[in-house]
Amino acid sequence: MSDELNKVPKGIAGPANFLDERLGGANFLKRNLRKVFPDHWSFLLGEIALYSFIILLLTGTFLTFWYKPSMMEIPYDGSYAPLKGVMMSEAYASSLELSFDVRGGLLIRQMHHWAALLFVAGMMVHALRVFFTGAYRKPREINWLIGVLLLTLALAEGLTGYSLPDDLLSGAGLRITEGVAISLPLVGTYITFFLFGGEYPGEDVIARFYSLHILLIPGILLALISAHMVLMWVQKHTQMPGKSRTNKNVVGAPFYPAFMAKAGAYFLFTLAVVSGLATFAQINPIWLFGPYTPADVSAGSQPDFYMGFLEGALRIMPAWEINLFGTSHAGTLPLSVIIPALVPMGIIMTGLALYPFLERWVTGDNREHHVAERPRNNPHRTSIGMTAITFYGLLWLLGANDEISAFFHVSLNWTTYAGRVLIFVGPALAYLITYRMCLGLQRSDQAVISHGVESGVIKRLPHGEFIEVHTPPADDIEAHVRGKEAVPMLPVEEDSAGIPPKGMRGPLGKLRARMSKAYGGEKIPLDDGHGHDHDDDEHAAIGSGEDRSLTH
């Protein structure tokens, strides 16, 4: 029987022998094809981003055959009659040609756009999964930083691609980009010159964005994604707590054939979803907007969702500015643009990048972690994450304050004033509510361990009270709940002479001690259960032999 278990599958042995005879790679191939991957639905979130990126590369390659990155003005002579004879850039004309005259062009263009949205969305939800489960902890800090950089570059890639059709909607976004860039102190005029080649809009911005969009940023993304995957492969995958799962093993299925088959099917499923959206859900109908002219802007203009939070920040920011040298333009700092452009992005991205190191500084936890945490078991981290989501979500929602005002017949000024209040109150409430919810869920887990789970069986006690019989939880559920570990905490207690531990002295040390004491420790111990009023009656029933399946 042991020989049967240790026998290498034929599907692996054949290719391994082929490569070994030519490259000497049999051991490498056997070892890696049998690599075990854990099985949990949340691990598929990152694959959505990966497969969307592959779709982007394929559809983007198709689009480059017809797209012309030129701002030279020409009269339109395509098949879309309402724009016949209208002067427009070659970029916009070629985008219309792709939409109306190239077989399958509109489908591929819309697939590219939907895949871009899914790529960014997939990266966001994957980052949230990693954050809330603590999968960024040692030894994965470098991979976490790569992920944060990937998300930042994905936003830049989306911005440059959004501007390429040169229609009125994307042109309005490009005008905002120029306004933000030129407002930056010291470097703003240089950045604007490098992007636009002179006065806005110039004749070079589309060509320069095109180079960034199809060469520079995708090349960096491809390199970082490769590094991200290699590190994940080398460091092994995290796994959710459960039966027989420890920091020293991985419970799951091998890469070949199980994971490979699932990954292939999931790629096809992602491709089907993107194709279905491109077929039945119209997106970015550039022919309705017309060519871009700096003097025009359409009502209700909204960016793609991933830039909505910057739009919202710009809309609710008061018109503040600082004039350093009287009324001189050279000494003006437009805070109404600088703060929305830098602060929200800075808070979110810098916070994401620094969080693993700040958490380790607060908790003093230098252990390796290969088992993920349930979000409820680290309530402060989960609350901080929900605070960031609320901050982002409110800014995203306020990026459409004009649409909200028109639809609900509310004053536009009042939506702006409400947004300025909510952006501070909302995250604070999110923190408090999430923290209490996490403690409540921990108490629920405590009840499962202490009292068992509801069986649906109603029992009448000798004195007439009706109760529901509880039964022990299933082994896998109990193991999942008991995978909880107390959040590490620094030794902060003073010794007999009243001297704090080394590193806990001085203002910074005392702050660190207070933060560690608040952040770490066990909030709701699993075995410290509190029974209900009828517990004694149930015990009496068990003692009398009425129902020995009851458990606490």
Salt bridges, closest charged atoms under 4 A:
GLU21 OE1 - ARG22 NH1 3.54
ASP39 OD1 - LYS262 NZ 3.34
ASP77 OD1 - LYS84 NZ 3.69
GLU141 OE2 - ARG360 NH1 3.08
GLU157 OE2 - HIS213 ND1 3.49
GLU178 OE1 - ARG175 NH1 3.12
ASP204 OD2 - ARG208 NH2 3.73
ASP304 OD2 - HIS113 NE2 3.04
GLU311 OE2 - ARG315 NH2 2.83
GLU359 OE2 - ARG381 NE 3.36
ASP365 OD1 - ARG367 NE 2.95
ASP365 OD2 - HIS369 NE2 2.60
GLU368 OE1 - HIS370 NE2 3.09
GLU373 OE1 - ARG137 NH1 3.62
GLU373 OE1 - ARG381 NH2 2.75
ASP402 OD1 - ARG315 NH1 2.78
ASP445 OD2 - ARG374 NH1 3.00
ASP445 OD1 - ARG376 NH1 2.99
GLU465 OE1 - HIS463 NE2 3.13
GLU465 OE2 - HIS534 ND1 3.58
ASP475 OD2 - LYS243 NZ 3.93
GLU478 OE2 - ARG482 NE 3.07
GLU485 OE1 - ARG367 NH1 3.87
GLU522 OE1 - LYS484 NZ 2.87
ASP527 OD1 - ARG482 NH1 3.50
ASP535 OD1 - HIS552 ND1 3.95
ASP537 OD2 - HIS463 NE2 3.42
GLU538 OE2 - HIS534 NE2 2.93
GLU538 OE1 - HIS552 NE2 3.61
GLU546 OE1 - LYS459 NZ 3.91
